[in-house]
Amino acid sequence: MQLLATLLPHVVTVRRHEGTGPYGEVFGDPVMHQALVEDRRRLVLAAGGEEVTSETTVYTGPDAAVPVGSQVTVWPDTPHERTARVITTSRYEHPGSWSHLEIALT
C-alpha cells in the first residue's frame, strides 16, 4: 500500500549518487519526488557504522531509488532551501500497511 498523497505535502529533488569519475563524484539528473520533510536533529548510524548527526528526515514513496551519498534538495524556492547528502535510508514495506522510504540527510 502506497502512502497517501495527502501525507506527502512537500517536494524534494534527488540527484542519485552514481559513483566516482575522473573529475570527482558523479550524480544523475535531478528527479522530483513527493515527500514529507521534517527538520529535526537526531543521531543515525552511517553505512560505515559511525554515528552521524542528521539534520533532516525525508519520507517518500517506496519506489524512490535514493542511494547513500545522493544529493537531496529540500524546501525548494523558499528561504530555507538547501541541498544535503543522504547518510542512510530505511525502507519499510508491508502488504497491509503504508510502505515508504525514510531518508536521513546531513
Protein Blocks (a to p, Z undefined) as FASTA:
>chain_A
ZZdfklmmbccdddddebjcfkbccddddddddddddddddddddfkopacddfbdcddd
fkbccdehiacdehihiakbccdddfbdcddddfkbccddddddZZ
